[in-house]
Amino acid sequence: MAERSFYKSRLRNKGQITVPSEVRSALGAEEGDDLIFYTDEHGRIVLSRALMIPPEDAWFWSERWQHLEHESQADIDAGRVKSFDTINKALDYLEQVKDADA
């Protein structure tokens, strides 16, 4: 088991704290970053850096899209993919598959 590290900070007026530099470094957090505090299944408070996703990129991180990404990667890893030098060769292949299925 990894050795535990402890860091101290003082609660200030209005509930403010300074996050120790070692903790900021471990989180990869910089000035202006948002931090998230939550409780785990044992009731412990956990601190993590909030990774904000621009709204125009949110579709990529949806559960459905991530499932499709994992399926695609599994196909690539297993060699279940085709490569084509030109778009016409790709279209010809798709036509052959379509005709074979008909």
CORWO-V762012 format. One line per field, one symbol per residue. burial: 1 if it has 16 or more other ideal C-beta (glycine too) atoms within 10 Angstrom, else 0. Layout:
burial: ???
This chain:
burial: 000000000000000000000001000010000000000000000000000000000000000000000000000000000000000000000000000000
